[in-house]
Amino acid sequence: MMRFSFVCCFLLSVMGLTGCAMGPKAPFAPAHGVFFNNTTAPLSTEYPATTTLGARSGQASVSNVLGLFSFGDCGIRAAAENGKLRSVTCADYSNFNILGIYQRTTVTVYGN
């Protein structure tokens, strides 16, 4: 029984620690909540001095269910096409997560 408990604790620890390795790889990652997460951060921290947000914006999202099924396209190109942008000046991303059951990552681009 003691061995079974050890194996269960070990597996739960490994499953819990993989979230850090699989998180967003942007230059800046905001704090993540375990039970609920709704955060926004920049996709890049290198902006020219004259960068403005732009007159328009576009969004693209990808969803994940139970960590098993992912669908969608949250690329910068898809977001620019959805906003009908010809040029992109900067981009942000946002994460929405409820208990790891449902997660949505959205990329928002700004430009003209």
N, C-alpha and C positions, 0 to 999 in steps of 0.2 A: 504494500500500500504506500509505503514511504517513497519507493522508486516511482510509482505512478504520479504521486504529487509533485515530485521533483521534475519529471518530464513535462507535466502540464505547466508548471511555473516557468520552465525553460522555454517552452514553445510560446507561451503568452508574452514573455519578455522579448523574444526574437521578433514576434509579430508587431509588438508595440514599437520597437526600435527601428523598424524598416521605414516608418513614416518619415523620419528625418532624412534618410538617404534618397527617398523618392519625391521629395518636395520640389517646389519651383526652383529653377536654376537661374533666376534673374539676378542682377547685381545687388538688389535689395529685396529682402524677404521680410514682411511684417510678422508680428507675433501670430502664432497659430493656436486656436483653442481646440481642446480635445472634444468637447461636446458640440460646440457651435463655433463657426468661423465665418466672418463676413468682412474681409479686408481688401484694401486696394494699395498698390505700390507701382512705382515706375518700372518699365522694362529696361530702361537705360539711365545711367546717371551722367552721361556725357552729352551735353547739349551745347550748341554754338551760342555765343552771347546774344545773338539777334533772334533766337528761336521764340516764336509765339505759338500759342496753342492752335491757331488756325481758325478759319471761319466755320468749319464743319467737322463732324466726327463720324466714325463708323465703328460697329462692334461685331465681334464674332465669338462664338462660345463652343465649348466642348463639355459634355456631361459624362459623369461616371456613376454607375449604380453598383453598390456593394464592393467596390474595388475590383469587380469582375468584368464589367461591360463598360466600354467607353465609346462614345460616338460624337461626331461633330468635327469642326475645323476651326481652331482658334488662332490661325496664323494671321500675320500682319497683312498679307495680301488679301485674304478673305475679308478681313475687317475693312480694308480700304475699298474693296469692291462693293461691300454692303453699304458703305457711306458715300459711294460714287466719288471718291477722292482721286485726284491726279497725282498729288504729292503728299507725303506724310512728314510732319515735322517732329512729332513725338508720340509715344505710346505708353499706356498703362495696362496693368492687368489686375483683375480682382478674383478672389477665391471665395466661394460660398460652400460651406460644408456643414452637414447635419449628421453627427454621430458616425461619420464614415459610411453612412447608408447612401446618401446622395451628395455628390459634389459637382459644382459647376465652376469652370474657369472661363472668364471672359476677357478678351483683349479689346481695348478701346484705343483707336488711333485718332489723331487730330491732324488736320491739314487743310488743303484747298483743292 
